[in-house]
Amino acid sequence: MTPKGAAGLKGTKGSSSVAGTSPLTKEAYQQQQLDLLKEQSLPYAEDQKRYKQIMAE
């Protein structure tokens, strides 16, 4: 079994985690978060809010 070190991170539900590998670059992290955002069925306003948060990180 793998440790659940990323279990507390938001937005990791159902994702293919890269636990145990080197940390993601800023761009790779943003892309991962955007991919997770696409999988969610959020209202347009919430989707836009989250998108702006991701891009500001």
CHARMM-style PDB file with segment names, atoms N, HN, CA, C and O in Angstrom:
ATOM      1  N   MET     1       0.834  -1.186   0.000  1.00  0.00      PROA
ATOM      2  CA  MET     1       0.000   0.000   0.000  1.00  0.00      PROA
ATOM      3  C   MET     1       0.874   1.242   0.000  1.00  0.00      PROA
ATOM      4  O   MET     1       1.977   1.250   0.547  1.00  0.00      PROA
ATOM      5  N   THR     2       0.368   2.267  -0.612  1.00  0.00      PROA
ATOM      6  HN  THR     2      -0.528   2.261  -1.056  1.00  0.00      PROA
ATOM      7  CA  THR     2       1.111   3.518  -0.640  1.00  0.00      PROA
ATOM      8  C   THR     2       0.632   4.421   0.481  1.00  0.00      PROA
ATOM      9  O   THR     2      -0.529   4.350   0.883  1.00  0.00      PROA
ATOM     10  N   PRO     3       1.507   5.262   0.986  1.00  0.00      PROA
ATOM     11  CA  PRO     3       1.086   6.202   2.024  1.00  0.00      PROA
ATOM     12  C   PRO     3       0.104   7.213   1.457  1.00  0.00      PROA
ATOM     13  O   PRO     3       0.127   7.519   0.265  1.00  0.00      PROA
ATOM     14  N   LYS     4      -0.754   7.725   2.321  1.00  0.00      PROA
ATOM     15  HN  LYS     4      -0.772   7.477   3.290  1.00  0.00      PROA
ATOM     16  CA  LYS     4      -1.760   8.684   1.874  1.00  0.00      PROA
ATOM     17  C   LYS     4      -1.312  10.103   2.189  1.00  0.00      PROA
ATOM     18  O   LYS     4      -2.073  10.874   2.773  1.00  0.00      PROA
ATOM     19  N   GLY     5      -0.107  10.453   1.818  1.00  0.00      PROA
ATOM     20  HN  GLY     5       0.511   9.827   1.344  1.00  0.00      PROA
ATOM     21  CA  GLY     5       0.432  11.774   2.108  1.00  0.00      PROA
ATOM     22  C   GLY     5      -0.307  12.896   1.423  1.00  0.00      PROA
ATOM     23  O   GLY     5      -0.336  14.011   1.945  1.00  0.00      PROA
ATOM     24  N   ALA     6      -0.906  12.645   0.271  1.00  0.00      PROA
ATOM     25  HN  ALA     6      -0.882  11.739  -0.152  1.00  0.00      PROA
ATOM     26  CA  ALA     6      -1.616  13.690  -0.466  1.00  0.00      PROA
ATOM     27  C   ALA     6      -3.105  13.666  -0.177  1.00  0.00      PROA
ATOM     28  O   ALA     6      -3.860  14.404  -0.810  1.00  0.00      PROA
ATOM     29  N   ALA     7      -3.545  12.848   0.750  1.00  0.00      PROA
ATOM     30  HN  ALA     7      -2.932  12.248   1.264  1.00  0.00      PROA
ATOM     31  CA  ALA     7      -4.973  12.698   1.007  1.00  0.00      PROA
ATOM     32  C   ALA     7      -5.622  13.996   1.459  1.00  0.00      PROA
ATOM     33  O   ALA     7      -6.804  14.219   1.199  1.00  0.00      PROA
ATOM     34  N   GLY     8      -4.866  14.857   2.132  1.00  0.00      PROA
ATOM     35  HN  GLY     8      -3.906  14.676   2.343  1.00  0.00      PROA
ATOM     36  CA  GLY     8      -5.443  16.093   2.622  1.00  0.00      PROA
ATOM     37  C   GLY     8      -5.441  17.232   1.625  1.00  0.00      PROA
ATOM     38  O   GLY     8      -5.983  18.298   1.915  1.00  0.00      PROA
ATOM     39  N   LEU     9      -4.854  17.039   0.470  1.00  0.00      PROA
ATOM     40  HN  LEU     9      -4.414  16.173   0.234  1.00  0.00      PROA
ATOM     41  CA  LEU     9      -4.804  18.107  -0.519  1.00  0.00      PROA
ATOM     42  C   LEU     9      -6.150  18.280  -1.181  1.00  0.00      PROA
ATOM     43  O   LEU     9      -6.820  17.296  -1.495  1.00  0.00      PROA
ATOM     44  N   LYS    10      -6.562  19.532  -1.402  1.00  0.00      PROA
ATOM     45  HN  LYS    10      -6.018  20.332  -1.147  1.00  0.00      PROA
ATOM     46  CA  LYS    10      -7.849  19.708  -2.050  1.00  0.00      PROA
ATOM     47  C   LYS    10      -7.723  19.472  -3.543  1.00  0.00      PROA
ATOM     48  O   LYS    10      -6.696  19.758  -4.158  1.00  0.00      PROA
ATOM     49  N   GLY    11      -8.777  18.953  -4.095  1.00  0.00      PROA
ATOM     50  HN  GLY    11      -9.612  18.720  -3.595  1.00  0.00      PROA
ATOM     51  CA  GLY    11      -8.812  18.722  -5.529  1.00  0.00      PROA
ATOM     52  C   GLY    11      -8.142  17.446  -5.987  1.00  0.00      PROA
ATOM     53  O   GLY    11      -7.897  17.282  -7.182  1.00  0.00      PROA
ATOM     54  N   THR    12      -7.839  16.539  -5.079  1.00  0.00      PROA
ATOM     55  HN  THR    12      -8.038  16.672  -4.108  1.00  0.00      PROA
ATOM     56  CA  THR    12      -7.168  15.313  -5.501  1.00  0.00      PROA
ATOM     57  C   THR    12      -8.126  14.142  -5.628  1.00  0.00      PROA
ATOM     58  O   THR    12      -7.693  13.030  -5.931  1.00  0.00      PROA
ATOM     59  N   LYS    13      -9.405  14.357  -5.406  1.00  0.00      PROA
ATOM     60  HN  LYS    13      -9.757  15.260  -5.159  1.00  0.00      PROA
ATOM     61  CA  LYS    13     -10.380  13.273  -5.460  1.00  0.00      PROA
ATOM     62  C   LYS    13     -10.384  12.597  -6.828  1.00  0.00      PROA
ATOM     63  O   LYS    13     -10.606  13.251  -7.847  1.00  0.00      PROA
ATOM     64  N   GLY    14     -10.143  11.317  -6.848  1.00  0.00      PROA
ATOM     65  HN  GLY    14      -9.963  10.786  -6.020  1.00  0.00      PROA
ATOM     66  CA  GLY    14     -10.212  10.570  -8.086  1.00  0.00      PROA
ATOM     67  C   GLY    14      -9.079  10.833  -9.055  1.00  0.00      PROA
ATOM     68  O   GLY    14      -9.161  10.435 -10.217  1.00  0.00      PROA
ATOM     69  N   SER    15      -8.047  11.479  -8.618  1.00  0.00      PROA
ATOM     70  HN  SER    15      -7.980  11.802  -7.674  1.00  0.00      PROA
ATOM     71  CA  SER    15      -6.954  11.797  -9.535  1.00  0.00      PROA
ATOM     72  C   SER    15      -5.928  10.675  -9.550  1.00  0.00      PROA
ATOM     73  O   SER    15      -5.847   9.874  -8.618  1.00  0.00      PROA
ATOM     74  N   SER    16      -5.167  10.631 -10.595  1.00  0.00      PROA
ATOM     75  HN  SER    16      -5.233  11.281 -11.352  1.00  0.00      PROA
ATOM     76  CA  SER    16      -4.052   9.697 -10.669  1.00  0.00      PROA
ATOM     77  C   SER    16      -2.863  10.389 -10.028  1.00  0.00      PROA
ATOM     78  O   SER    16      -2.176  11.184 -10.670  1.00  0.00      PROA
ATOM     79  N   SER    17      -2.627  10.091  -8.788  1.00  0.00      PROA
ATOM     80  HN  SER    17      -3.185   9.445  -8.267  1.00  0.00      PROA
ATOM     81  CA  SER    17      -1.585  10.768  -8.035  1.00  0.00      PROA
ATOM     82  C   SER    17      -0.200  10.350  -8.503  1.00  0.00      PROA
ATOM     83  O   SER    17       0.005   9.226  -8.963  1.00  0.00      PROA
ATOM     84  N   VAL    18       0.739  11.266  -8.380  1.00  0.00      PROA
ATOM     85  HN  VAL    18       0.573  12.179  -8.007  1.00  0.00      PROA
ATOM     86  CA  VAL    18       2.126  10.977  -8.719  1.00  0.00      PROA
ATOM     87  C   VAL    18       2.942  10.890  -7.434  1.00  0.00      PROA
ATOM     88  O   VAL    18       4.115  11.263  -7.408  1.00  0.00      PROA
ATOM     89  N   ALA    19       2.313  10.395  -6.369  1.00  0.00      PROA
ATOM     90  HN  ALA    19       1.360  10.093  -6.390  1.00  0.00      PROA
ATOM     91  CA  ALA    19       2.981  10.278  -5.080  1.00  0.00      PROA
ATOM     92  C   ALA    19       4.236   9.427  -5.216  1.00  0.00      PROA
ATOM     93  O   ALA    19       4.249   8.405  -5.903  1.00  0.00      PROA
ATOM     94  N   GLY    20       5.280   9.876  -4.547  1.00  0.00      PROA
ATOM     95  HN  GLY    20       5.269  10.706  -3.990  1.00  0.00      PROA
ATOM     96  CA  GLY    20       6.527   9.132  -4.591  1.00  0.00      PROA
ATOM     97  C   GLY    20       7.470   9.602  -5.676  1.00  0.00      PROA
ATOM     98  O   GLY    20       8.593   9.107  -5.774  1.00  0.00      PROA
ATOM     99  N   THR    21       7.038  10.546  -6.493  1.00  0.00      PROA
ATOM    100  HN  THR    21       6.126  10.948  -6.414  1.00  0.00      PROA
ATOM    101  CA  THR    21       7.906  11.087  -7.531  1.00  0.00      PROA
ATOM    102  C   THR    21       8.323  12.493  -7.137  1.00  0.00      PROA
ATOM    103  O   THR    21       7.917  12.994  -6.089  1.00  0.00      PROA
ATOM    104  N   SER    22       9.126  13.124  -7.968  1.00  0.00      PROA
ATOM    105  HN  SER    22       9.456  12.717  -8.819  1.00  0.00      PROA
ATOM    106  CA  SER    22       9.582  14.472  -7.661  1.00  0.00      PROA
ATOM    107  C   SER    22       8.408  15.444  -7.686  1.00  0.00      PROA
ATOM    108  O   SER    22       7.404  15.188  -8.350  1.00  0.00      PROA
ATOM    109  N   PRO    23       8.528  16.556  -6.966  1.00  0.00      PROA
ATOM    110  CA  PRO    23       7.443  17.542  -6.933  1.00  0.00      PROA
ATOM    111  C   PRO    23       7.134  18.076  -8.331  1.00  0.00      PROA
ATOM    112  O   PRO    23       8.007  18.145  -9.197  1.00  0.00      PROA
ATOM    113  N   LEU    24       5.882  18.446  -8.525  1.00  0.00      PROA
ATOM    114  HN  LEU    24       5.173  18.389  -7.822  1.00  0.00      PROA
ATOM    115  CA  LEU    24       5.464  18.985  -9.815  1.00  0.00      PROA
ATOM    116  C   LEU    24       5.987  20.400  -9.992  1.00  0.00      PROA
ATOM    117  O   LEU    24       6.145  21.144  -9.024  1.00  0.00      PROA
ATOM    118  N   THR    25       6.252  20.760 -11.230  1.00  0.00      PROA
ATOM    119  HN  THR    25       6.124  20.156 -12.017  1.00  0.00      PROA
ATOM    120  CA  THR    25       6.577  22.149 -11.519  1.00  0.00      PROA
ATOM    121  C   THR    25       5.300  22.959 -11.370  1.00  0.00      PROA
ATOM    122  O   THR    25       4.205  22.398 -11.313  1.00  0.00      PROA
ATOM    123  N   LYS    26       5.438  24.270 -11.308  1.00  0.00      PROA
ATOM    124  HN  LYS    26       6.327  24.726 -11.355  1.00  0.00      PROA
ATOM    125  CA  LYS    26       4.262  25.129 -11.193  1.00  0.00      PROA
ATOM    126  C   LYS    26       3.301  24.883 -12.348  1.00  0.00      PROA
ATOM    127  O   LYS    26       2.091  24.785 -12.145  1.00  0.00      PROA
ATOM    128  N   GLU    27       3.837  24.785 -13.553  1.00  0.00      PROA
ATOM    129  HN  GLU    27       4.820  24.865 -13.718  1.00  0.00      PROA
ATOM    130  CA  GLU    27       3.000  24.587 -14.736  1.00  0.00      PROA
ATOM    131  C   GLU    27       2.302  23.231 -14.698  1.00  0.00      PROA
ATOM    132  O   GLU    27       1.124  23.124 -15.037  1.00  0.00      PROA
ATOM    133  N   ALA    28       3.029  22.203 -14.285  1.00  0.00      PROA
ATOM    134  HN  ALA    28       3.987  22.290 -14.009  1.00  0.00      PROA
ATOM    135  CA  ALA    28       2.440  20.863 -14.211  1.00  0.00      PROA
ATOM    136  C   ALA    28       1.355  20.810 -13.139  1.00  0.00      PROA
ATOM    137  O   ALA    28       0.318  20.171 -13.324  1.00  0.00      PROA
ATOM    138  N   TYR    29       1.603  21.489 -12.016  1.00  0.00      PROA
ATOM    139  HN  TYR    29       2.445  22.008 -11.866  1.00  0.00      PROA
ATOM    140  CA  TYR    29       0.603  21.540 -10.953  1.00  0.00      PROA
ATOM    141  C   TYR    29      -0.657  22.240 -11.443  1.00  0.00      PROA
ATOM    142  O   TYR    29      -1.770  21.765 -11.218  1.00  0.00      PROA
ATOM    143  N   GLN    30      -0.471  23.384 -12.121  1.00  0.00      PROA
ATOM    144  HN  GLN    30       0.433  23.770 -12.304  1.00  0.00      PROA
ATOM    145  CA  GLN    30      -1.629  24.112 -12.644  1.00  0.00      PROA
ATOM    146  C   GLN    30      -2.408  23.253 -13.631  1.00  0.00      PROA
ATOM    147  O   GLN    30      -3.638  23.232 -13.599  1.00  0.00      PROA
ATOM    148  N   GLN    31      -1.706  22.549 -14.501  1.00  0.00      PROA
ATOM    149  HN  GLN    31      -0.707  22.565 -14.526  1.00  0.00      PROA
ATOM    150  CA  GLN    31      -2.386  21.707 -15.483  1.00  0.00      PROA
ATOM    151  C   GLN    31      -3.151  20.586 -14.791  1.00  0.00      PROA
ATOM    152  O   GLN    31      -4.270  20.257 -15.184  1.00  0.00      PROA
ATOM    153  N   GLN    32      -2.549  20.004 -13.765  1.00  0.00      PROA
ATOM    154  HN  GLN    32      -1.640  20.272 -13.446  1.00  0.00      PROA
ATOM    155  CA  GLN    32      -3.224  18.948 -13.013  1.00  0.00      PROA
ATOM    156  C   GLN    32      -4.507  19.489 -12.381  1.00  0.00      PROA
ATOM    157  O   GLN    32      -5.553  18.842 -12.431  1.00  0.00      PROA
ATOM    158  N   GLN    33      -4.418  20.678 -11.788  1.00  0.00      PROA
ATOM    159  HN  GLN    33      -3.568  21.204 -11.748  1.00  0.00      PROA
ATOM    160  CA  GLN    33      -5.591  21.275 -11.161  1.00  0.00      PROA
ATOM    161  C   GLN    33      -6.663  21.621 -12.192  1.00  0.00      PROA
ATOM    162  O   GLN    33      -7.854  21.453 -11.930  1.00  0.00      PROA
ATOM    163  N   LEU    34      -6.244  22.105 -13.365  1.00  0.00      PROA
ATOM    164  HN  LEU    34      -5.276  22.241 -13.578  1.00  0.00      PROA
ATOM    165  CA  LEU    34      -7.202  22.418 -14.430  1.00  0.00      PROA
ATOM    166  C   LEU    34      -7.890  21.153 -14.930  1.00  0.00      PROA
ATOM    167  O   LEU    34      -9.087  21.163 -15.215  1.00  0.00      PROA
ATOM    168  N   ASP    35      -7.138  20.072 -15.037  1.00  0.00      PROA
ATOM    169  HN  ASP    35      -6.165  20.063 -14.806  1.00  0.00      PROA
ATOM    170  CA  ASP    35      -7.726  18.795 -15.458  1.00  0.00      PROA
ATOM    171  C   ASP    35      -8.773  18.328 -14.444  1.00  0.00      PROA
ATOM    172  O   ASP    35      -9.839  17.844 -14.822  1.00  0.00      PROA
ATOM    173  N   LEU    36      -8.461  18.476 -13.165  1.00  0.00      PROA
ATOM    174  HN  LEU    36      -7.595  18.869 -12.858  1.00  0.00      PROA
ATOM    175  CA  LEU    36      -9.421  18.100 -12.129  1.00  0.00      PROA
ATOM    176  C   LEU    36     -10.656  18.992 -12.188  1.00  0.00      PROA
ATOM    177  O   LEU    36     -11.776  18.525 -11.984  1.00  0.00      PROA
ATOM    178  N   LEU    37     -10.449  20.268 -12.465  1.00  0.00      PROA
ATOM    179  HN  LEU    37      -9.539  20.648 -12.631  1.00  0.00      PROA
ATOM    180  CA  LEU    37     -11.561  21.205 -12.563  1.00  0.00      PROA
ATOM    181  C   LEU    37     -12.500  20.816 -13.698  1.00  0.00      PROA
ATOM    182  O   LEU    37     -13.720  20.910 -13.563  1.00  0.00      PROA
ATOM    183  N   LYS    38     -11.927  20.380 -14.812  1.00  0.00      PROA
ATOM    184  HN  LYS    38     -10.936  20.304 -14.921  1.00  0.00      PROA
ATOM    185  CA  LYS    38     -12.741  19.961 -15.965  1.00  0.00      PROA
ATOM    186  C   LYS    38     -13.637  18.776 -15.627  1.00  0.00      PROA
ATOM    187  O   LYS    38     -14.730  18.639 -16.175  1.00  0.00      PROA
ATOM    188  N   GLU    39     -13.167  17.919 -14.721  1.00  0.00      PROA
ATOM    189  HN  GLU    39     -12.279  18.030 -14.276  1.00  0.00      PROA
ATOM    190  CA  GLU    39     -13.916  16.717 -14.356  1.00  0.00      PROA
ATOM    191  C   GLU    39     -15.101  17.019 -13.445  1.00  0.00      PROA
ATOM    192  O   GLU    39     -15.999  16.190 -13.294  1.00  0.00      PROA
ATOM    193  N   GLN    40     -15.103  18.205 -12.838  1.00  0.00      PROA
ATOM    194  HN  GLN    40     -14.373  18.878 -12.960  1.00  0.00      PROA
ATOM    195  CA  GLN    40     -16.168  18.566 -11.912  1.00  0.00      PROA
ATOM    196  C   GLN    40     -17.299  19.260 -12.663  1.00  0.00      PROA
ATOM    197  O   GLN    40     -17.068  19.951 -13.655  1.00  0.00      PROA
ATOM    198  N   SER    41     -18.501  19.070 -12.186  1.00  0.00      PROA
ATOM    199  HN  SER    41     -18.688  18.509 -11.380  1.00  0.00      PROA
ATOM    200  CA  SER    41     -19.661  19.729 -12.791  1.00  0.00      PROA
ATOM    201  C   SER    41     -20.044  20.918 -11.916  1.00  0.00      PROA
ATOM    202  O   SER    41     -20.985  20.853 -11.126  1.00  0.00      PROA
ATOM    203  N   LEU    42     -19.299  21.994 -12.076  1.00  0.00      PROA
ATOM    204  HN  LEU    42     -18.534  22.046 -12.718  1.00  0.00      PROA
ATOM    205  CA  LEU    42     -19.551  23.186 -11.275  1.00  0.00      PROA
ATOM    206  C   LEU    42     -20.357  24.199 -12.079  1.00  0.00      PROA
ATOM    207  O   LEU    42     -20.281  24.226 -13.307  1.00  0.00      PROA
ATOM    208  N   PRO    43     -21.127  25.029 -11.384  1.00  0.00      PROA
ATOM    209  CA  PRO    43     -21.792  26.132 -12.087  1.00  0.00      PROA
ATOM    210  C   PRO    43     -20.733  27.042 -12.715  1.00  0.00      PROA
ATOM    211  O   PRO    43     -19.599  27.106 -12.239  1.00  0.00      PROA
ATOM    212  N   TYR    44     -21.108  27.739 -13.778  1.00  0.00      PROA
ATOM    213  HN  TYR    44     -22.028  27.688 -14.165  1.00  0.00      PROA
ATOM    214  CA  TYR    44     -20.156  28.564 -14.523  1.00  0.00      PROA
ATOM    215  C   TYR    44     -19.400  29.527 -13.610  1.00  0.00      PROA
ATOM    216  O   TYR    44     -18.175  29.618 -13.695  1.00  0.00      PROA
ATOM    217  N   ALA    45     -20.104  30.241 -12.745  1.00  0.00      PROA
ATOM    218  HN  ALA    45     -21.099  30.167 -12.676  1.00  0.00      PROA
ATOM    219  CA  ALA    45     -19.462  31.237 -11.881  1.00  0.00      PROA
ATOM    220  C   ALA    45     -18.427  30.582 -10.965  1.00  0.00      PROA
ATOM    221  O   ALA    45     -17.334  31.117 -10.778  1.00  0.00      PROA
ATOM    222  N   GLU    46     -18.768  29.433 -10.402  1.00  0.00      PROA
ATOM    223  HN  GLU    46     -19.656  28.999 -10.554  1.00  0.00      PROA
ATOM    224  CA  GLU    46     -17.835  28.727  -9.518  1.00  0.00      PROA
ATOM    225  C   GLU    46     -16.636  28.209 -10.302  1.00  0.00      PROA
ATOM    226  O   GLU    46     -15.503  28.255  -9.823  1.00  0.00      PROA
ATOM    227  N   ASP    47     -16.893  27.717 -11.510  1.00  0.00      PROA
ATOM    228  HN  ASP    47     -17.814  27.680 -11.899  1.00  0.00      PROA
ATOM    229  CA  ASP    47     -15.827  27.231 -12.380  1.00  0.00      PROA
ATOM    230  C   ASP    47     -14.842  28.362 -12.692  1.00  0.00      PROA
ATOM    231  O   ASP    47     -13.629  28.166 -12.623  1.00  0.00      PROA
ATOM    232  N   GLN    48     -15.357  29.524 -13.030  1.00  0.00      PROA
ATOM    233  HN  GLN    48     -16.343  29.683 -13.086  1.00  0.00      PROA
ATOM    234  CA  GLN    48     -14.499  30.663 -13.342  1.00  0.00      PROA
ATOM    235  C   GLN    48     -13.705  31.117 -12.121  1.00  0.00      PROA
ATOM    236  O   GLN    48     -12.532  31.472 -12.232  1.00  0.00      PROA
ATOM    237  N   LYS    49     -14.352  31.105 -10.957  1.00  0.00      PROA
ATOM    238  HN  LYS    49     -15.305  30.817 -10.867  1.00  0.00      PROA
ATOM    239  CA  LYS    49     -13.676  31.495  -9.714  1.00  0.00      PROA
ATOM    240  C   LYS    49     -12.504  30.554  -9.435  1.00  0.00      PROA
ATOM    241  O   LYS    49     -11.399  30.998  -9.122  1.00  0.00      PROA
ATOM    242  N   ARG    50     -12.760  29.249  -9.555  1.00  0.00      PROA
ATOM    243  HN  ARG    50     -13.658  28.888  -9.810  1.00  0.00      PROA
ATOM    244  CA  ARG    50     -11.709  28.256  -9.294  1.00  0.00      PROA
ATOM    245  C   ARG    50     -10.586  28.363 -10.323  1.00  0.00      PROA
ATOM    246  O   ARG    50      -9.411  28.233  -9.978  1.00  0.00      PROA
ATOM    247  N   TYR    51     -10.947  28.599 -11.587  1.00  0.00      PROA
ATOM    248  HN  TYR    51     -11.901  28.704 -11.867  1.00  0.00      PROA
ATOM    249  CA  TYR    51      -9.945  28.759 -12.646  1.00  0.00      PROA
ATOM    250  C   TYR    51      -9.003  29.919 -12.312  1.00  0.00      PROA
ATOM    251  O   TYR    51      -7.784  29.791 -12.436  1.00  0.00      PROA
ATOM    252  N   LYS    52      -9.569  31.037 -11.892  1.00  0.00      PROA
ATOM    253  HN  LYS    52     -10.558  31.141 -11.792  1.00  0.00      PROA
ATOM    254  CA  LYS    52      -8.745  32.203 -11.550  1.00  0.00      PROA
ATOM    255  C   LYS    52      -7.841  31.907 -10.358  1.00  0.00      PROA
ATOM    256  O   LYS    52      -6.696  32.359 -10.314  1.00  0.00      PROA
ATOM    257  N   GLN    53      -8.356  31.146  -9.391  1.00  0.00      PROA
ATOM    258  HN  GLN    53      -9.286  30.779  -9.427  1.00  0.00      PROA
ATOM    259  CA  GLN    53      -7.540  30.768  -8.238  1.00  0.00      PROA
ATOM    260  C   GLN    53      -6.359  29.908  -8.675  1.00  0.00      PROA
ATOM    261  O   GLN    53      -5.233  30.110  -8.221  1.00  0.00      PROA
ATOM    262  N   ILE    54      -6.619  28.958  -9.548  1.00  0.00      PROA
ATOM    263  HN  ILE    54      -7.534  28.793  -9.917  1.00  0.00      PROA
ATOM    264  CA  ILE    54      -5.558  28.063 -10.024  1.00  0.00      PROA
ATOM    265  C   ILE    54      -4.485  28.856 -10.758  1.00  0.00      PROA
ATOM    266  O   ILE    54      -3.293  28.652 -10.528  1.00  0.00      PROA
ATOM    267  N   MET    55      -4.898  29.747 -11.627  1.00  0.00      PROA
ATOM    268  HN  MET    55      -5.867  29.912 -11.813  1.00  0.00      PROA
ATOM    269  CA  MET    55      -3.941  30.501 -12.426  1.00  0.00      PROA
ATOM    270  C   MET    55      -3.151  31.503 -11.585  1.00  0.00      PROA
ATOM    271  O   MET    55      -2.054  31.905 -11.974  1.00  0.00      PROA
ATOM    272  N   ALA    56      -3.693  31.908 -10.443  1.00  0.00      PROA
ATOM    273  HN  ALA    56      -4.584  31.582 -10.127  1.00  0.00      PROA
ATOM    274  CA  ALA    56      -3.000  32.849  -9.566  1.00  0.00      PROA
ATOM    275  C   ALA    56      -1.988  32.146  -8.656  1.00  0.00      PROA
ATOM    276  O   ALA    56      -1.134  32.806  -8.064  1.00  0.00      PROA
ATOM    277  N   GLU    57      -2.070  30.837  -8.539  1.00  0.00      PROA
ATOM    278  HN  GLU    57      -2.763  30.301  -9.020  1.00  0.00      PROA
ATOM    279  CA  GLU    57      -1.166  30.089  -7.649  1.00  0.00      PROA
ATOM    280  C   GLU    57       0.243  30.075  -8.184  1.00  0.00      PROA
ATOM    281  OT1 GLU    57       1.133  29.492  -7.565  1.00  0.00      PROA
TER     282      GLU     57
END
